[in-house]
Amino acid sequence: MAALVDTLRERAVRFSLLSFLLWIVRIGAVALAVWGTLVTLSSGVFTAAQWKDFLIFGLAQGSVYALIALGYSMVYGVLRFINFAHGEVFMSGSMIGFFVADSMAQSGFWDSSPIAALGIVLLASMTTSTLLAVILERIAYRPLRDSPRLVPLITSLGMSFALQNIFRGLFGAGIKTYPVSPLLDGFITLGGINLIHKSQALVIGTALIFMLGLYLFVERTKTGKAMRAVAEDKEIASLMGIDVDRIIVITFAVGGLLAGVAGVLYAQVFRQVNFFTGFIPGIKAFTAAVLGGVGNIVGAMVGGLVLGLVESFGPSIVLTGLGIPAPHQLKDAVAFVVLVLVLIFRPSGILGERLSREKA
């Protein structure tokens, strides 16, 4: 009995020490962020036009992250594992989209019919990413569905590296530069003031349309209700007459379709793609999914937008005030620091993990 009491006392002490250290980290992080922000704002180093540019770029970048993050959240919601090959699904759409766009640019169709050309590129990218996502589910994940969770997780990492090297072998390691569409060249102006670059307006508007469409699909359609039922409990859903395999395939297909859209939108902002394009955006999209609450569709949307804004504003408003010489070189570090802080402050994400809350 005495040994049990000593063990409980020792655990209580360790727990108290851990809680104390976490609170020190929390207070230190908030203090640094507040101090850097106050110094930056009081110095007036950035103009109003620059702050507007930070906002627009953050929204455009966050919109891409949100579209990719939706694929992570949907698959996790249904199968309870993170598909780390989803970044390469995104990359495949942007790569195939480049070859379609380049061929149309060489034929002159890209300049003569820019709206139709962008539509064809978007269709090619969505088709490629959707097919690849479905193939991954059928070949790599379905045979492992009843295995321990670690097995499909490791498989997804293996498929990620495999796809990177397949695309590198097929298309080379060089950077591919998308042709500039005449439709997206220049700014949208009002009264002689440049409001937003046309490519950024396309990215934000298109992403919002697809995110709204996904939300309505999941919430209002019969297939969407079946997806929510399978996410809640696959066995009960099967007993109720739902074809679980079909719903899982649809989930992967929808996630792949959104990744394909994100691939084209990413290319309109950053112009360049290669076989490694999906890795960093994929990890950041996973960060966005965790930030919003993994398994929560609305949370993935919010998390993506928040992460994009944090990446855009964070280096400027916080790191500049702290005297960092090249703050924008640390934007990737800022994204992952935010992930760590979210896991410390609110492990369930901004909106919470929907599935865990419903099952609780």
C-alpha positions in Angstrom: 0.0 0.0 0.0 2.8 2.4 0.9 4.5 1.6 -2.4 1.3 2.5 -4.3 1.0 5.8 -2.4 4.6 6.6 -3.3 4.0 5.8 -6.9 0.9 8.0 -7.1 2.8 10.8 -5.3 5.7 10.6 -7.8 3.3 10.7 -10.8 1.5 13.7 -9.3 4.8 15.5 -8.9 5.9 14.7 -12.5 2.5 15.8 -13.8 2.7 19.1 -11.9 6.2 19.7 -13.2 5.1 19.0 -16.8 2.1 21.3 -16.4 4.4 24.0 -15.0 6.8 23.7 -17.9 4.0 23.8 -20.5 2.6 27.0 -18.8 6.1 28.5 -19.1 6.2 27.7 -22.8 2.7 29.2 -23.3 3.5 32.4 -21.4 6.8 32.8 -23.2 5.3 32.2 -26.7 2.5 34.8 -26.0 5.0 37.3 -24.6 7.3 37.0 -27.6 4.4 37.3 -30.1 3.0 40.3 -28.3 6.3 42.0 -27.9 7.3 41.5 -31.5 3.9 42.7 -32.7 4.0 45.9 -30.6 7.5 46.8 -31.8 6.6 46.2 -35.4 3.4 48.2 -35.3 5.0 51.1 -33.3 7.9 51.4 -35.8 5.7 51.8 -38.8 8.1 49.8 -40.9 5.2 48.5 -43.2 2.8 50.6 -45.2 -0.9 50.1 -45.5 -0.4 48.7 -49.0 2.1 46.2 -47.7 -0.3 45.0 -45.0 -3.0 44.6 -47.7 -0.6 42.5 -49.8 0.2 40.3 -46.8 -3.6 39.8 -46.2 -4.3 38.9 -49.9 -1.3 36.6 -50.2 -2.2 34.9 -47.0 -5.7 34.2 -48.1 -4.6 32.9 -51.5 -2.0 30.6 -49.9 -4.4 29.6 -47.2 -7.0 28.7 -49.7 -4.6 26.2 -51.4 -3.8 24.7 -48.0 -7.5 24.4 -47.1 -8.3 22.5 -50.3 -5.5 20.0 -49.6 -6.3 19.8 -45.9 -9.8 18.7 -46.7 -8.4 15.5 -48.3 -6.5 14.7 -45.1 -9.6 15.4 -42.9 -12.0 13.4 -45.0 -9.8 10.3 -45.1 -9.1 10.5 -41.4 -12.7 10.9 -40.6 -13.6 7.7 -42.5 -10.6 5.5 -42.0 -8.9 7.0 -38.9 -5.5 7.3 -40.5 -3.5 10.1 -42.1 -2.8 9.6 -45.8 0.6 11.1 -46.1 0.7 10.4 -49.9 -2.0 13.0 -50.4 0.6 15.6 -51.0 1.8 13.6 -54.0 -1.8 13.4 -55.2 -1.8 17.2 -55.2 1.6 17.2 -57.0 0.4 14.8 -59.7 -2.4 17.2 -60.7 -0.1 20.2 -60.9 2.5 18.3 -62.9 0.0 16.9 -65.5 -1.6 20.3 -65.6 1.7 21.8 -66.6 2.2 19.5 -69.6 -1.4 20.3 -70.7 -0.8 24.0 -70.3 2.6 23.9 -72.0 1.2 22.1 -75.0 -1.6 24.6 -75.4 0.9 27.5 -75.0 3.0 26.1 -77.8 0.0 25.6 -80.1 -1.3 29.2 -79.4 -4.5 28.1 -77.8 -3.4 29.2 -74.4 -3.3 32.9 -75.5 -6.2 32.8 -78.0 -8.8 31.1 -75.6 -7.5 31.6 -72.1 -10.8 30.8 -70.3 -11.2 27.5 -72.2 -7.5 26.7 -71.7 -7.6 27.2 -67.9 -10.7 25.0 -67.8 -9.0 22.2 -69.7 -6.0 22.4 -67.4 -8.2 22.3 -64.4 -10.1 19.3 -65.7 -6.9 17.5 -66.5 -5.5 18.1 -63.1 -8.7 17.1 -61.3 -9.0 13.9 -63.4 -5.4 12.9 -62.7 -5.5 13.5 -58.9 -8.9 11.8 -58.6 -7.7 8.7 -60.5 -4.5 8.5 -58.5 -6.3 8.9 -55.2 -8.8 6.1 -56.1 -5.9 3.8 -57.3 -4.1 4.4 -54.0 -7.1 3.4 -52.0 -7.7 0.3 -54.1 -4.2 -1.0 -54.3 -2.4 0.3 -51.2 -5.0 0.9 -48.5 -8.0 -1.4 -49.0 -6.0 -4.6 -48.4 -4.7 -3.1 -45.1 -8.1 -1.8 -43.9 -8.3 -4.3 -41.0 -4.6 -4.0 -40.0 -3.3 -2.0 -37.1 -3.4 1.7 -37.7 0.4 2.0 -37.9 0.5 -0.3 -41.0 -1.5 1.9 -43.4 0.3 4.9 -42.0 3.7 3.5 -42.9 2.3 2.4 -46.2 1.2 5.9 -47.0 4.7 7.2 -46.3 6.1 4.6 -48.6 3.6 5.5 -51.3 4.6 9.2 -50.9 8.2 8.4 -51.6 7.3 6.0 -54.4 5.2 8.6 -56.2 7.9 11.2 -55.9 10.4 9.0 -57.5 8.0 7.7 -60.2 7.3 11.3 -61.3 11.0 12.2 -61.1 11.8 9.2 -63.3 9.1 9.9 -65.8 9.3 13.7 -66.1 12.8 14.6 -64.7 13.9 16.5 -61.6 13.9 19.9 -63.4 11.5 22.7 -62.4 8.5 23.2 -64.8 7.3 26.8 -65.2 3.6 27.3 -66.0 2.9 29.7 -68.9 1.4 33.0 -67.8 -2.3 33.3 -68.9 -3.2 36.6 -70.4 -6.4 36.4 -68.5 -4.5 36.5 -65.2 -1.8 39.0 -66.1 -2.1 42.2 -64.1 -4.2 43.6 -61.3 -7.9 44.2 -60.6 -8.0 48.0 -60.1 -10.5 50.4 -58.6 -10.0 54.1 -59.1 -6.5 53.6 -60.3 -5.6 51.6 -57.2 -4.4 48.0 -57.5 -6.7 46.0 -55.3 -5.6 42.4 -56.0 -3.7 40.4 -58.6 -5.9 38.6 -60.9 -4.3 35.2 -60.2 -4.8 35.7 -56.5 -8.5 36.6 -57.1 -8.9 33.5 -59.1 -7.3 31.3 -56.4 -9.4 32.7 -53.6 -12.7 32.7 -55.5 -12.3 29.2 -57.0 -11.2 27.8 -53.6 -14.2 29.3 -51.8 -16.6 27.9 -54.5 -15.2 24.4 -54.2 -15.1 24.5 -50.4 -18.8 25.7 -50.3 -19.7 23.0 -52.8 -18.0 20.3 -50.6 -19.8 21.5 -47.5 -23.2 21.4 -49.3 -22.3 18.0 -50.7 -21.5 16.5 -47.3 -24.4 18.2 -45.5 -27.2 18.1 -48.0 -26.8 15.1 -50.3 -27.6 11.4 -49.7 -24.0 10.4 -50.4 -22.8 13.0 -48.0 -25.0 11.7 -45.2 -23.7 8.2 -46.0 -20.1 9.5 -45.7 -21.0 11.0 -42.3 -22.6 7.7 -41.2 -19.5 5.7 -42.3 -17.3 8.2 -40.4 -19.4 7.6 -37.3 -19.3 3.8 -37.4 -18.5 1.7 -40.4 -20.1 -1.5 -39.0 -23.4 0.1 -38.1 -23.5 1.9 -41.4 -23.0 -1.4 -43.3 -25.8 -3.0 -41.3 -28.0 -0.1 -42.3 -27.5 -0.9 -46.0 -24.7 1.5 -46.8 -22.0 0.3 -49.3 -19.0 1.2 -47.1 -16.4 0.4 -49.9 -18.2 2.6 -52.3 -18.3 5.5 -49.8 -14.6 5.2 -49.0 -13.8 5.3 -52.7 -16.0 8.4 -53.1 -14.2 10.0 -50.1 -10.8 9.4 -51.7 -12.1 10.6 -55.1 -13.5 13.8 -53.6 -10.3 14.5 -51.7 -8.2 13.8 -54.9 -10.5 16.1 -56.9 -9.9 19.0 -54.4 -6.2 18.3 -54.5 -6.2 18.6 -58.3 -8.0 21.9 -58.0 -5.4 23.0 -55.5 -2.6 21.9 -57.8 -3.7 24.3 -60.6 -4.3 27.1 -58.1 -0.9 26.7 -56.5 0.7 26.9 -59.9 -1.1 30.2 -60.7 0.4 31.7 -57.6 3.9 30.2 -57.5 4.2 29.4 -61.2 6.8 26.6 -60.7 6.3 22.8 -60.0 8.4 19.7 -59.9 8.3 16.2 -58.5 8.9 17.5 -55.0 6.2 20.1 -55.1 3.7 18.1 -53.0 5.9 17.5 -50.0 6.0 20.9 -48.2 2.5 22.0 -49.1 1.3 18.6 -48.1 2.9 18.8 -44.7 1.5 22.3 -44.2 -1.9 21.2 -45.3 -1.7 18.4 -42.7 -0.7 21.1 -40.2 -3.8 23.1 -41.3 -6.0 20.0 -40.7 -4.6 19.6 -37.2 -4.9 23.3 -36.6 -8.6 23.3 -37.5 -9.3 19.9 -35.9 -8.5 16.8 -37.8 -11.6 15.0 -39.1 -13.5 18.3 -39.0 -14.3 19.5 -42.6 -15.1 23.1 -41.6 -12.1 23.0 -39.3 -9.8 22.0 -42.2 -11.1 25.0 -44.2 -10.6 27.4 -41.3 -7.2 25.9 -40.4 -5.9 26.3 -44.0 -7.0 30.0 -44.1 -5.5 30.7 -40.6 -2.2 29.0 -41.5 -1.9 30.9 -44.7 -2.5 34.2 -42.8 -0.1 33.2 -40.1 2.6 32.4 -42.7 2.0 35.7 -44.4 1.7 38.0 -41.3 3.8 36.1 -38.8 7.3 36.7 -40.1 6.4 40.4 -40.8 4.6 41.4 -37.7 6.4 39.2 -35.1 9.8 38.3 -36.3 10.6 41.8 -37.7 9.8 43.3 -34.3 12.2 40.7 -32.6 15.0 41.9 -34.8 15.3 38.8 -37.0 17.4 39.8 -40.1 15.5 37.8 -42.7 12.1 37.0 -41.3 10.5 35.8 -44.5 13.1 33.1 -44.8 11.6 31.6 -41.7 7.9 31.3 -42.8 8.1 27.5 -43.0 9.5 27.5 -39.4 6.6 29.8 -38.3 4.1 27.3 -39.7 5.4 24.4 -37.8 5.9 26.4 -34.6 2.2 27.3 -34.8 1.5 23.6 -35.1 3.5 22.9 -31.9 1.8 25.7 -30.0 -1.7 24.6 -31.1 -0.9 21.1 -29.8 0.2 22.6 -26.5 -2.6 25.1 -26.1 -5.5 23.2 -27.8 -4.6 19.6 -28.9 -8.1 19.1 -30.5 -7.6 22.1 -32.8 -9.5 25.4 -33.2 -12.9 23.8 -33.9 -12.1 20.5 -32.1 -11.9 17.0 -33.5 -15.5 16.5 -34.6 -15.5 12.7 -34.4 -14.0 12.5 -30.9 -16.5 15.0 -29.6 -19.5 13.1 -31.0 -18.2 9.8 -29.7 -17.5 11.2 -26.2 
